[in-house]
Amino acid sequence: MLTTHQLDEAEHECDRIVIIDGGRAIANGSLAELVETTLGSRRRVRVTLDRPWQGPAPGGLRARGAILDGEIGRLGESLAEVLGSVSGAGYGVLDLQVEKASLHSVFLHLTGRELRE
């Protein structure tokens, strides 16, 4: 048994995880089970373009200058649609980041706040 506030440590060292908030257990399971029951298939993506995006952002993302970001579901299909729209509009992609689901993102989803020491 490991008791820790270090979510990265728990994510890598533990087969089963119990999340405690306010003195009570609010979720438990493997990392994969916790991700599936809280976040599902949604992933945060960030696409950096070669110039500022003009118009509505594709795929439900937000456009902030040359950056498109937000959450998408069905990663393979949705990301392909976003990149197809970007390419079809004549933009180049300078960088692409896909944030994997982590214990930290599960904790934020469940509690609505950062870890308190």
trRosetta pair geometry for C-beta under 8 A, 3 or more apart (Angstrom, degrees):
i j d omega theta_ij theta_ji phi_ij phi_ji
2 9 7.4 -135 158 133 143 107
2 10 6.5 -176 102 -106 124 76
2 13 6.0 45 -9 108 169 130
2 14 6.0 -127 43 -74 124 111
4 7 7.9 -174 112 -60 103 30
4 9 5.3 -70 135 82 164 128
4 10 5.5 -168 66 -55 117 99
5 115 6.0 135 -173 169 95 132
5 117 6.1 76 175 -115 169 67
6 9 3.8 46 106 12 116 119
6 10 6.6 154 91 -14 65 84
7 10 5.6 -54 -145 40 37 110
7 11 6.0 43 154 -26 68 106
7 102 7.4 88 136 148 121 104
7 103 4.5 -167 -179 100 103 115
7 104 4.9 127 106 -70 154 76
7 107 6.2 -97 -108 -14 143 146
7 115 6.7 -151 -33 -55 117 149
8 11 5.6 -53 -147 33 29 116
8 12 6.5 12 161 -6 64 111
8 102 8.0 -19 -95 -173 68 125
8 103 7.5 -174 -77 48 30 118
8 104 7.6 1 -58 -41 70 112
9 12 6.3 -70 -149 43 26 99
9 13 5.7 -6 168 4 67 124
10 13 6.4 -70 -125 49 22 94
10 14 5.1 -15 -169 10 65 129
10 17 5.8 91 160 -119 115 114
10 103 6.0 -172 87 164 105 172
11 14 7.4 -25 -75 40 7 92
11 17 7.7 6 -90 -78 48 147
11 31 5.9 75 -143 -99 75 138
11 102 6.3 -25 -110 -166 157 81
11 103 4.1 -143 -77 -8 106 127
11 104 8.0 -48 -48 -19 139 75
14 17 5.3 108 107 -75 136 81
15 30 6.3 -43 169 -111 59 93
16 28 6.7 28 174 178 98 93
16 29 6.6 -88 -144 -175 79 16
16 30 6.0 -59 -98 -77 56 58
17 28 6.6 -167 94 -143 49 58
17 29 6.8 -20 53 68 77 42
17 30 7.1 87 11 -141 89 19
17 31 6.4 65 0 -70 134 65
17 34 6.3 -39 69 -33 120 146
17 103 6.7 -130 -157 -124 169 124
18 25 5.2 -45 -175 -132 111 113
18 27 7.4 169 -152 91 46 49
18 28 4.3 -8 -104 -102 72 105
19 25 7.1 110 73 -155 48 62
19 26 5.5 -54 97 60 97 89
19 27 4.6 14 39 56 114 93
19 28 7.1 -158 16 -73 67 55
19 34 7.4 109 -20 -133 123 137
19 106 7.3 -143 -62 124 150 107
19 107 6.1 -172 -135 -105 133 80
19 110 6.1 80 117 82 155 162
19 111 7.9 -133 162 -41 126 108
20 23 6.9 -4 174 -140 106 9
20 24 6.6 173 -151 86 77 20
20 25 5.5 -44 -95 -90 76 53
20 26 7.0 137 -123 5 25 83
21 24 6.9 -32 67 61 58 69
21 26 5.0 -8 27 -9 107 136
21 110 7.0 -173 -21 124 146 108
21 111 5.0 -175 -113 -101 150 114
25 28 6.1 -3 -180 -42 122 112
26 110 5.7 135 117 171 130 127
26 111 7.5 127 63 -74 162 82
27 34 5.9 96 147 -125 129 100
27 37 7.4 174 -146 90 121 130
27 38 7.3 0 -126 -58 161 123
27 106 7.5 -130 95 162 156 113
27 110 5.7 -99 -10 -115 136 152
28 34 7.9 -78 174 -79 11 105
29 32 8.0 -98 136 70 107 58
29 33 3.3 -98 151 93 134 133
29 34 5.1 169 69 -51 104 76
29 37 7.2 94 32 10 157 135
30 33 4.6 96 50 7 76 103
30 34 7.0 -144 90 -4 39 86
31 34 5.8 -57 -147 38 31 110
31 35 6.2 32 155 -20 66 107
31 103 6.1 -75 -123 -70 103 92
31 106 7.8 -153 -151 -15 69 153
32 35 5.8 -54 -147 36 29 111
32 36 6.2 27 157 -18 64 109
33 36 5.8 -57 -144 38 29 110
33 37 6.2 14 162 -9 66 112
34 37 6.2 -63 -141 44 26 101
34 38 6.0 -2 167 3 64 119
34 103 7.2 39 93 -117 147 71
34 106 4.8 41 143 -151 114 155
35 38 6.5 -78 -141 49 21 92
35 39 5.3 -44 -164 46 66 110
35 40 7.8 -163 149 -24 68 11
35 101 4.3 99 -137 128 124 146
35 106 6.1 -92 -84 -76 57 119
36 39 7.7 -43 -75 59 11 69
36 40 6.4 50 -156 -106 44 43
38 106 5.1 110 62 -138 153 81
38 109 4.7 121 168 102 120 142
38 110 6.1 -60 -122 -58 139 89
39 42 5.5 -119 174 56 83 95
39 101 5.1 173 78 -124 153 129
39 105 6.3 34 -74 127 147 114
39 106 6.5 -96 -20 -90 113 71
39 109 6.0 -141 -68 -53 85 165
40 73 7.1 -9 113 -124 117 106
41 73 5.2 76 90 -156 100 78
41 74 6.2 51 124 -60 139 39
41 75 6.7 -128 169 -19 97 88
42 71 4.9 22 -180 176 112 117
42 72 6.8 167 -145 85 68 26
42 73 5.1 -42 -87 -85 71 72
43 71 6.8 162 80 -148 26 73
43 72 6.3 -24 60 61 75 76
43 75 5.3 31 20 -91 134 112
43 98 5.6 19 148 -171 134 94
43 99 6.3 172 -176 67 83 65
43 100 7.1 -27 -132 -110 113 31
43 101 6.8 -97 -101 -45 79 82
44 69 7.3 17 -178 -174 88 93
44 70 7.2 -129 -141 139 68 19
44 71 5.4 -45 -91 -91 60 73
44 98 7.5 148 84 -158 52 46
44 99 4.1 0 64 41 102 122
44 105 7.9 -151 -9 -117 120 142
45 61 7.2 -71 79 -101 103 125
45 68 7.9 -5 112 111 97 88
45 69 6.6 -163 96 -137 54 58
45 70 7.0 -10 55 64 78 51
45 71 7.5 126 13 -118 76 25
45 72 5.7 -5 6 11 124 114
45 79 6.5 173 -102 -102 159 99
45 82 7.4 142 107 58 152 169
45 96 7.3 -20 -167 -168 99 83
45 97 6.8 157 -156 86 51 59
45 98 5.3 -14 -104 -104 82 70
45 99 7.4 -147 -73 12 35 78
46 67 6.4 -16 -167 -167 92 104
46 68 7.3 158 -155 84 42 53
46 69 4.3 1 -107 -103 75 106
46 95 7.7 -8 112 111 92 99
46 96 7.4 159 85 -155 57 39
46 97 4.4 1 54 55 100 106
46 99 7.8 57 -4 -26 100 100
47 61 7.4 8 23 -174 111 170
47 67 7.1 150 77 -157 51 53
47 68 4.4 -6 56 58 104 102
47 69 7.2 -172 22 -71 62 58
47 82 6.7 -170 -31 145 153 126
47 83 7.5 -170 -117 -86 144 74
47 86 6.7 -117 153 -76 151 158
47 93 6.0 -64 -167 -132 100 105
47 95 7.5 167 -156 88 39 58
47 96 5.5 -1 -110 -109 72 77
47 97 8.0 -154 -68 28 37 65
48 66 6.2 42 -164 127 66 98
48 67 5.6 -20 -103 -102 65 78
48 93 7.2 98 73 -166 56 63
48 94 4.6 -65 108 68 101 100
48 95 4.0 23 38 48 121 95
48 96 7.5 -135 24 -63 74 40
49 52 7.4 132 79 -99 122 10
49 53 6.0 113 20 -58 158 87
49 66 4.5 -136 63 -169 85 82
49 67 7.3 -157 13 -75 84 28
49 68 6.9 65 -29 -9 111 98
49 86 6.7 -145 -101 -155 113 120
49 91 4.8 -31 -152 178 121 127
49 92 6.7 122 -164 74 67 51
49 93 6.4 -50 -106 -104 56 47
49 94 6.5 98 178 6 7 95
50 66 7.1 -136 72 -152 12 126
50 91 6.2 174 35 -170 91 72
50 92 3.8 38 -19 60 134 101
50 93 7.5 -69 -27 -39 87 11
50 94 5.7 133 -75 -44 65 103
51 66 5.8 -136 150 -104 12 111
51 91 6.8 -132 47 -128 84 92
52 63 7.9 93 -176 170 74 110
52 65 4.7 -77 -111 -166 98 54
52 66 4.9 -81 -82 -62 46 69
53 57 6.2 53 133 -98 154 82
53 63 4.1 -111 77 -144 131 129
53 65 7.5 90 21 125 78 22
53 66 6.7 134 -18 -121 75 34
53 68 6.1 74 -39 -64 156 98
53 91 7.1 -8 -99 -90 77 157
55 63 7.9 85 78 2 44 165
56 63 7.6 171 -172 -2 23 128
57 60 7.6 -25 98 107 98 9
57 61 4.4 -101 141 82 130 82
57 62 5.8 141 19 -157 159 8
57 63 4.0 -180 -68 -38 111 94
57 68 5.2 154 -151 -131 122 104
57 70 7.7 127 114 0 145 132
58 61 6.5 16 74 28 52 106
58 68 7.3 1 45 -152 79 152
58 81 6.9 -159 160 133 117 85
58 82 5.0 153 104 -128 114 63
58 85 3.6 141 -102 88 160 158
58 86 6.7 -123 26 -48 141 72
59 70 7.9 172 109 69 93 121
59 72 5.9 -13 163 -103 120 124
59 78 5.7 108 -150 -176 122 89
59 79 8.0 60 -133 -93 163 29
59 81 5.6 136 -85 99 107 107
59 82 4.0 -41 -14 -79 150 97
59 85 7.0 -164 -25 21 93 143
60 70 6.3 -133 119 112 76 149
60 72 6.9 142 65 -99 109 78
61 68 4.4 59 125 175 144 95
61 69 6.0 144 -165 68 107 12
61 70 4.1 -175 -130 26 60 118
61 72 7.3 -30 -67 -58 92 105
61 82 6.6 65 -15 -125 132 130
62 68 7.0 162 77 -153 41 54
62 69 5.9 -27 57 66 90 67
62 70 5.2 123 2 -55 82 114
63 67 7.4 148 -155 83 47 49
63 68 5.6 -22 -97 -98 67 75
64 67 5.0 -19 68 68 88 99
64 68 8.0 163 24 -87 66 28
64 69 7.1 -26 19 24 110 104
66 94 7.9 24 153 19 125 128
68 82 7.1 175 124 -171 146 122
68 86 7.4 -127 6 -85 153 122
72 75 6.6 113 100 -104 105 51
72 78 4.0 176 172 129 126 146
72 79 6.5 147 92 -60 155 69
72 82 7.2 -92 -82 -33 156 135
73 78 6.1 121 70 -35 47 149
74 77 4.4 -21 142 46 118 111
74 78 4.9 121 81 -21 84 101
75 78 6.3 -63 -125 45 16 101
75 79 5.6 11 177 -14 60 118
75 98 7.0 69 -149 -153 122 140
76 79 6.5 -60 -138 38 14 105
76 80 6.4 14 160 -17 56 113
77 80 5.9 -63 -152 36 26 111
77 81 6.5 25 154 -19 64 107
78 81 5.6 -54 -151 34 33 113
78 82 6.5 32 153 -18 66 104
79 82 5.6 -51 -147 35 35 111
79 83 6.2 27 157 -12 67 108
79 98 7.3 -23 -97 -89 143 128
80 83 6.0 -58 -142 43 28 105
80 84 6.1 33 155 -23 63 110
81 84 5.7 -56 -145 37 27 114
81 85 6.4 28 156 -19 63 106
82 85 5.9 -57 -152 35 29 110
82 86 6.4 28 152 -19 65 107
83 86 5.5 -51 -144 36 35 114
83 87 6.1 32 157 -15 67 107
83 93 6.8 -23 -132 -53 94 149
83 96 7.9 -5 -88 -101 116 142
84 87 5.9 -56 -143 41 28 107
84 88 5.9 29 157 -20 64 113
85 88 5.7 -56 -140 40 26 113
85 89 6.3 21 159 -16 63 109
86 89 6.1 -64 -152 38 25 105
86 91 4.8 -76 -177 68 80 116
86 93 6.2 68 127 -64 146 100
87 90 7.8 61 177 -59 32 16
87 91 7.1 -95 -82 60 27 69
87 93 7.8 -43 -67 -21 83 105
93 96 6.0 12 172 -51 128 103
99 102 7.8 -69 167 -10 94 105
99 105 7.5 132 137 -65 119 145
101 105 5.6 -116 -151 69 61 136
101 106 7.0 68 175 -50 99 91
102 105 4.9 100 52 6 74 96
102 106 7.1 -131 100 -1 43 87
103 106 5.4 -52 -149 37 37 115
103 107 6.2 42 151 -23 67 104
104 107 5.7 -53 -148 34 30 113
104 108 6.5 29 154 -17 63 104
104 115 7.8 -77 -129 -26 82 116
105 108 5.7 -50 -146 37 34 112
105 109 6.3 38 153 -22 64 106
106 109 5.7 -56 -150 36 30 113
106 110 6.3 22 156 -14 66 110
107 110 6.0 -62 -146 40 28 106
107 111 5.9 -11 170 13 67 115
107 115 6.4 7 144 -67 149 93
108 111 6.7 -72 -129 53 21 85
108 112 7.1 67 -179 -104 56 13
108 113 7.3 -159 -132 58 65 13
108 114 7.1 2 -99 -85 94 45
109 112 7.9 10 -176 -66 15 50
113 116 7.4 12 124 -38 119 100
